[in-house]
Every structure is written in C-alpha cells, then in structure tokens.
Amino acid sequence: MAVHSEGVGVKAPSRTPRGRVPGGAGGGNTTTPSPPAPRPRRGGRGTPLAAVLVPYLLVTPAVVAGLVLLGYPLVRNLMLSFQDLGARQLIMRTTEWAGFANYSRLLGDAEFWSVVGRSFGFTAVNVALIMLVGTLVGILLNSLGRAMRLVLSLALVAAWAMPVVASATVFRWLFDTQFGLANWVMRTLGFDGYEQHNWFETGASTLAIVTLLVVWGSVPFVALNMYAGLTTVGTELYEAARVDGASNWRIFRSVILPVMRPFFLITTFLEVIWVFKAFTQIYALNAGGPDGASATLPVYAYIQGGAQQQYGVAAAISVLTILILLVAMSFYFRLILKQEEEL
C-alpha cells in the first residue's frame, strides 16, 4: 500500500497538468486515468490559434521592410530595363518603352560577354584564394597559444573592420607610380624597369591588385569562422588520428574536412555572392580601367548608367547579373537544401 501511494505521488504530476490525482493519494481509484485537460478556448491567451499567429506577427515587420527596401527597387529596376531611358528622356520627362531592345543589344554585344567571362574568372580566383588562405589562417589560430592567438585575432578584426574605401586608398598609395612602396621594393630587389612603373596600366595588373585587396579584406571572415568551427571538433578525434600515424594532411582530409563540410559550403556560397557583386574595390582603384579592361558586371552597369547615361541598358545589365548569379548559385542552393534534409 505504501509503495502504491509513492507511485501515485511521483507519476501524478505528469498525468494531469495541475498535478492532482482524482480521488486523492490514499483513495482506491488512484490508477484511474486522469481526464484530459480542457482544451483552451479559441482566440484566448495561449490558445493554439495564438501560437500559430505569433510567429507570423513577429516576422511581419521584416517581410514588410524587405518588400519596401528590396522588392520595390527590384520591380522599379525591372521596369527601367524595358525603357529607352537616357539624358533626353530625363530632361523631357517622357517614358519611352523599348521592349526587349536593351536585352537584345546586350546579348548580341561581344563586350558584354567579355565582361561576363571576366566576372566569372575574377570571382573564381578570388573565392579560391579566400577559402585557401582563410582556412590556413583559421588552422593557425587553432594551433597558436593564447597570447599569439589574441594578437592575430585583433589584427584580423582590424582588417575586417577597415572601410573599403579607406583600404582601397591605402592600396592605391602602395602601388603609386612615383612614391609607391611596391616600386621601391622591386627596385631594391634589383629588378629593372620599375622606375615609376604604372601598376594600373593594363586590366590584368589592375585586377591582380584588386584581387590582393579583396582577399586581404575577406580572409578575416573565413579565418575567424574556421577557428570557431574547429573549437567544436573533439580533441579525441585528433588523438585517435595521431595514434594511427596520420599526417597533418590526412587529419585535415579525414577529420576536419568531413566535420567542417557545412562551414565550407555556406562560406563558399557567401563569398561567391560577395565577390561577384564587388564594386567599390574595383571602381576605387582604377574605375574599371584602363578602357574598361578591369570592369566586372557591377562596374560595367555603373559605367553604362552613370558615365554614358544609358539607364535602361544599365538596368538590363543589373537584371541579367541577378539572373546569372541565380543560375550560377543553383548548384549551391541544391547542396544546402540537401544538407538541410540530411539534418
């Protein structure tokens, strides 16, 4: 009897929400199932209806802000891409619809496809370098002592926090024709022809300097996230690999890479988007020059719209840029969705 009463005292709270057993603890009907709790009234506080509505109410401000700040410019830009909009139309305040003329002109222009190819090549080189250097620096952070890790982390945060225009100005000074540090280093090392050498003379050399700037500014994001991810990898995995005689490369390939696979997918996805739409670094260094030889799609759209006042063509370039980026990123979208299903 005593055992039976103890059982009631422990199990009763889980059977009824109010923690009371019908009939009392010493009654004979202690094993009678508790009656179901009364269902809350519809529309009251804490009811299922409120539980369903609350998430929608919370996300509504973000959706409205997104539609106003992002949706309206996209729709407006799409409308401009079907118009013949230049300086004359702006002065006369007229709207001249051009249909698909802007798109036909771009798709049949060899210069546009040259810019598209240059944008893909620039993105591929930059993302590869960012992921490689960022991963190595992240592993270095994980292996350093506390003091040196703090120093390196502060340096990475400082590089990450520097404004893009300021860093572009510094790089412009470093590669200055007359007083640049790069020319002085090359002359000091004994290389000829670097007396007032113009590093921005060709599109290839300009994009090489832009690549240094973009990689320098993006490595901190990858390195710090890589270090944060490595802290979640158990030390027993490293110890087991060491006991089996695995080399550092084998540990990275067989231990770190499988565990950090979601990190690499998401980070690569974000870096591709960020580098593909890079504008400030390219324009601040050489404005896409010389003669547009270093212009990628965002810079090319700005040149068409701002310098040549062909706003309809510029809008069409931006629309095509979004479509190209969506198609190029569909592979990563599929991987991310597949990964979410596995989780």
C-alpha positions as CSV (number, residue, x, y, z in Angstrom):
1,M,0.0,0.0,0.0
2,A,2.8,2.3,0.9
3,V,4.6,1.5,-2.4
4,H,1.3,2.2,-4.3
5,S,1.0,5.6,-2.7
6,E,4.5,6.6,-3.6
7,G,3.9,5.6,-7.1
8,V,0.9,7.9,-7.3
9,G,2.8,10.7,-5.7
10,V,5.5,10.5,-8.4
11,K,3.5,9.9,-11.5
12,A,0.5,12.1,-10.9
13,P,2.1,15.4,-12.0
14,S,2.9,14.0,-15.4
15,R,-0.7,12.8,-16.0
16,T,-2.5,15.9,-15.2
17,P,-1.4,19.4,-15.9
18,R,-2.4,20.6,-12.4
19,G,-0.5,17.8,-10.5
20,R,-3.6,16.5,-8.7
21,V,-4.9,12.9,-8.8
22,P,-8.7,12.4,-8.8
23,G,-9.7,10.6,-5.6
24,G,-6.7,11.7,-3.5
25,A,-3.5,9.9,-2.8
26,G,-5.0,7.5,-0.4
27,G,-8.1,6.7,-2.4
28,G,-8.9,3.4,-4.0
29,N,-9.1,4.8,-7.6
30,T,-5.6,6.1,-7.8
31,T,-5.0,4.1,-11.0
32,T,-7.9,5.7,-12.8
33,P,-6.5,7.7,-15.8
34,S,-6.7,11.4,-15.4
35,P,-9.3,13.1,-17.5
36,P,-7.9,15.1,-20.4
37,A,-7.2,18.7,-19.7
38,P,-9.8,21.0,-21.1
39,R,-8.9,22.5,-24.4
40,P,-8.2,26.2,-24.4
41,R,-10.8,28.3,-25.9
42,R,-10.1,29.5,-29.5
43,G,-8.8,33.0,-29.6
44,G,-7.9,33.2,-25.9
45,R,-4.4,33.8,-24.5
46,G,-2.1,30.8,-25.0
47,T,-4.5,29.1,-27.3
48,P,-3.3,27.2,-30.4
49,L,-4.6,29.9,-32.7
50,A,-2.4,32.5,-30.9
51,A,0.5,30.1,-31.1
52,V,0.1,29.9,-34.8
53,L,-0.3,33.6,-35.3
54,V,2.5,34.8,-33.1
55,P,5.4,33.7,-35.5
56,Y,3.6,35.4,-38.4
57,L,3.2,38.6,-36.4
58,L,6.8,38.6,-35.4
59,V,8.1,38.1,-38.9
60,T,5.7,40.6,-40.5
61,P,7.9,43.7,-39.9
62,A,10.9,42.0,-41.5
63,V,8.7,41.0,-44.5
64,V,7.3,44.5,-44.9
65,A,10.7,46.1,-44.6
66,G,12.1,43.6,-47.2
67,L,9.3,44.3,-49.7
68,V,9.7,48.1,-49.3
69,L,13.5,48.3,-49.3
70,L,14.3,45.4,-51.6
71,G,11.2,44.5,-53.5
72,Y,10.3,48.0,-54.8
73,P,13.8,48.7,-56.2
74,L,13.8,45.4,-57.9
75,V,10.5,46.0,-59.5
76,R,11.4,49.5,-60.5
77,N,14.7,48.4,-61.9
78,L,12.9,45.7,-63.9
79,M,10.6,48.3,-65.4
80,L,13.5,50.6,-66.3
81,S,15.2,47.7,-68.2
82,F,12.3,47.8,-70.7
83,Q,12.6,51.5,-71.3
84,D,14.8,53.7,-73.5
85,L,15.9,56.0,-70.7
86,G,18.7,58.5,-71.4
87,A,19.5,62.1,-70.8
88,R,16.9,63.3,-73.3
89,Q,14.1,61.3,-71.7
90,L,15.1,62.6,-68.3
91,I,15.1,66.2,-69.4
92,M,11.8,65.9,-71.3
93,R,10.3,63.7,-68.5
94,T,9.0,61.2,-71.0
95,T,8.7,57.5,-70.8
96,E,9.6,55.5,-73.9
97,W,9.1,51.8,-73.7
98,A,11.7,49.8,-75.7
99,G,10.5,46.2,-75.0
100,F,13.4,43.8,-75.1
101,A,15.7,46.1,-77.1
102,N,18.1,46.6,-74.2
103,Y,18.4,42.9,-73.6
104,S,18.8,42.1,-77.3
105,R,21.5,44.7,-77.6
106,L,23.4,43.3,-74.6
107,L,23.1,39.7,-75.6
108,G,24.4,40.5,-79.0
109,D,27.3,42.6,-77.8
110,A,30.8,40.9,-77.6
111,E,31.9,43.4,-75.0
112,F,29.1,42.3,-72.6
113,W,30.1,38.6,-72.9
114,S,33.7,39.6,-72.4
115,V,32.7,41.3,-69.1
116,V,30.7,38.2,-68.1
117,G,33.7,35.9,-68.6
118,R,35.9,38.4,-66.7
119,S,33.5,38.5,-63.8
120,F,33.4,34.7,-63.5
121,G,37.2,34.4,-63.7
122,F,37.6,37.2,-61.2
123,T,35.1,35.5,-58.8
124,A,36.6,32.0,-59.2
125,V,40.2,33.2,-58.5
126,N,39.2,35.4,-55.5
127,V,37.0,32.8,-53.9
128,A,39.6,30.1,-54.2
129,L,42.3,32.3,-52.7
130,I,40.0,33.5,-49.9
131,M,38.9,30.0,-48.9
132,L,42.5,28.6,-49.1
133,V,44.2,31.4,-47.1
134,G,41.3,31.8,-44.7
135,T,41.3,28.1,-43.9
136,L,45.1,28.1,-43.3
137,V,44.9,31.1,-41.1
138,G,42.0,29.5,-39.2
139,I,44.0,26.4,-38.6
140,L,46.9,28.6,-37.5
141,L,44.7,30.3,-35.0
142,N,43.6,27.0,-33.6
143,S,47.2,25.8,-33.1
144,L,48.6,29.1,-31.6
145,G,48.9,29.8,-27.9
146,R,46.5,32.1,-26.1
147,A,48.6,35.3,-26.4
148,M,49.6,35.0,-30.0
149,R,46.0,33.9,-30.9
150,L,44.7,37.1,-29.3
151,V,47.2,39.2,-31.3
152,L,46.4,37.6,-34.6
153,S,42.6,37.8,-33.9
154,L,42.9,41.5,-33.2
155,A,44.8,42.0,-36.5
156,L,42.1,40.1,-38.4
157,V,39.3,42.1,-36.8
158,A,41.1,45.3,-37.6
159,A,41.5,44.3,-41.3
160,W,37.8,43.2,-41.4
161,A,36.6,46.5,-39.8
162,M,38.5,48.8,-42.1
163,P,36.2,50.7,-44.5
164,V,36.5,49.5,-48.1
165,V,37.3,53.0,-49.5
166,A,40.0,53.6,-46.9
167,S,41.7,50.2,-47.7
168,A,41.4,50.9,-51.4
169,T,43.1,54.3,-50.9
170,V,45.9,52.6,-49.0
171,F,46.4,50.0,-51.8
172,R,46.4,52.9,-54.3
173,W,49.3,54.5,-52.4
174,L,51.2,51.2,-52.1
175,F,51.1,50.9,-55.9
176,D,51.6,54.5,-56.7
177,T,53.7,55.2,-59.8
178,Q,56.1,57.7,-58.2
179,F,56.0,57.1,-54.4
180,G,54.6,53.6,-54.2
181,L,56.1,51.0,-51.9
182,A,55.8,48.3,-54.5
183,N,58.1,50.1,-57.0
184,W,60.6,50.7,-54.2
185,V,60.7,47.1,-53.2
186,M,61.1,45.9,-56.7
187,R,64.0,48.4,-57.3
188,T,65.6,47.3,-54.0
189,L,65.5,43.7,-55.0
190,G,67.3,44.6,-58.2
191,F,64.5,44.3,-60.8
192,D,64.9,46.8,-63.7
193,G,62.0,48.8,-65.2
194,Y,60.3,49.7,-62.0
195,E,61.2,53.3,-62.0
196,Q,57.8,55.0,-62.0
197,H,56.2,51.8,-63.1
198,N,52.4,52.1,-63.6
199,W,50.8,49.1,-62.0
200,F,47.4,50.1,-63.4
201,E,48.5,50.2,-67.0
202,T,46.7,47.1,-68.0
203,G,43.4,45.4,-67.0
204,A,45.2,42.2,-65.9
205,S,47.6,44.0,-63.5
206,T,44.7,46.1,-62.2
207,L,42.6,43.0,-61.4
208,A,45.7,41.4,-59.7
209,I,45.9,44.4,-57.3
210,V,42.1,44.3,-56.8
211,T,42.4,40.6,-56.0
212,L,45.0,41.3,-53.3
213,L,42.7,43.9,-51.8
214,V,39.6,41.7,-51.9
215,V,41.4,38.6,-50.5
216,W,43.0,40.8,-47.8
217,G,39.6,42.1,-46.7
218,S,37.8,38.7,-46.9
219,V,40.3,36.4,-45.2
220,P,39.4,37.5,-41.6
221,F,35.7,36.4,-42.0
222,V,36.7,33.0,-43.2
223,A,39.6,32.6,-40.7
224,L,37.6,33.5,-37.6
225,N,34.7,31.4,-38.6
226,M,37.0,28.5,-39.4
227,Y,38.6,28.8,-35.9
228,A,35.2,28.9,-34.3
229,G,34.2,25.8,-36.1
230,L,37.5,24.0,-35.2
231,T,36.8,24.6,-31.5
232,T,33.8,22.3,-31.8
233,V,35.9,19.4,-33.1
234,G,36.6,17.0,-30.3
235,T,40.3,16.5,-29.3
236,E,39.8,12.8,-29.1
237,L,39.4,12.7,-32.9
238,Y,42.9,14.3,-33.3
239,E,44.4,12.0,-30.7
240,A,42.9,8.9,-32.4
241,A,44.3,10.1,-35.8
242,R,47.7,10.7,-34.2
243,V,47.8,7.2,-32.7
244,D,47.0,5.7,-36.1
245,G,50.0,7.6,-37.5
246,A,48.0,10.0,-39.7
247,S,49.9,13.0,-41.2
248,N,48.6,16.6,-40.9
249,W,47.2,16.5,-44.4
250,R,45.4,13.2,-43.6
251,I,44.0,14.6,-40.4
252,F,42.6,17.6,-42.4
253,R,41.2,15.4,-45.1
254,S,39.7,12.7,-42.9
255,V,38.8,14.5,-39.7
256,I,38.5,18.3,-40.2
257,L,37.0,18.3,-43.7
258,P,34.0,16.0,-43.0
259,V,33.2,17.8,-39.8
260,M,33.5,21.2,-41.3
261,R,31.8,20.4,-44.5
262,P,28.7,22.6,-43.7
263,F,31.0,25.5,-42.9
264,F,32.8,25.2,-46.3
265,L,29.6,25.0,-48.2
266,I,27.9,28.0,-46.5
267,T,31.1,30.1,-46.5
268,T,31.9,29.4,-50.2
269,F,28.3,30.3,-51.0
270,L,28.5,33.6,-49.2
271,E,31.9,34.5,-50.7
272,V,30.8,33.8,-54.3
273,I,27.9,36.3,-53.8
274,W,30.1,38.9,-52.1
275,V,32.9,38.7,-54.7
276,F,30.7,38.6,-57.7
277,K,28.9,41.8,-56.7
278,A,32.2,43.6,-55.7
279,F,32.1,47.2,-56.9
280,T,33.8,49.6,-54.5
281,Q,37.2,47.9,-54.6
282,I,37.4,47.8,-58.5
283,Y,36.0,51.3,-59.0
284,A,38.0,53.0,-56.2
285,L,41.3,51.6,-57.6
286,N,41.0,52.3,-61.3
287,A,37.3,52.9,-62.1
288,G,37.2,49.7,-64.2
289,G,40.0,50.9,-66.5
290,P,42.0,51.3,-68.5
291,D,39.3,51.5,-71.1
292,G,37.0,49.1,-69.2
293,A,39.6,46.3,-69.2
294,S,39.1,45.6,-65.5
295,A,35.4,46.1,-65.3
296,T,33.2,43.4,-64.0
297,L,29.4,43.3,-64.3
298,P,28.5,45.8,-61.5
299,V,31.2,48.3,-62.7
300,Y,30.1,47.8,-66.3
301,A,26.5,48.6,-65.3
302,Y,27.6,51.7,-63.4
303,I,29.7,52.9,-66.4
304,Q,26.7,52.4,-68.8
305,G,24.3,54.2,-66.5
306,G,26.5,56.9,-64.8
307,A,29.1,57.8,-67.5
308,Q,27.2,57.1,-70.7
309,Q,23.7,57.9,-69.3
310,Q,22.1,54.8,-70.7
311,Y,20.0,54.0,-67.7
312,G,17.8,51.5,-69.4
313,V,20.8,49.5,-70.6
314,A,22.3,49.7,-67.1
315,A,19.1,48.4,-65.6
316,A,19.1,45.5,-68.1
317,I,22.7,44.6,-67.1
318,S,21.7,44.5,-63.4
319,V,18.8,42.3,-64.1
320,L,20.9,39.9,-66.2
321,T,23.5,40.0,-63.4
322,I,20.9,38.8,-60.9
323,L,19.7,36.0,-63.3
324,I,23.3,34.9,-64.0
325,L,24.1,34.8,-60.3
326,L,21.0,32.8,-59.5
327,V,21.8,30.2,-62.2
328,A,25.4,30.0,-61.1
329,M,24.3,29.6,-57.4
330,S,21.6,27.0,-58.1
331,F,24.2,24.3,-57.5
332,Y,25.0,25.6,-54.1
333,F,21.3,26.1,-53.3
334,R,20.7,22.4,-54.1
335,L,23.6,21.3,-51.9
336,I,22.3,23.4,-49.0
337,L,18.8,22.1,-49.3
338,K,20.1,18.5,-49.5
339,Q,22.2,19.2,-46.4
340,E,19.1,20.5,-44.5
341,E,17.2,17.4,-45.4
342,E,20.0,15.2,-44.1
343,L,20.0,17.1,-40.8
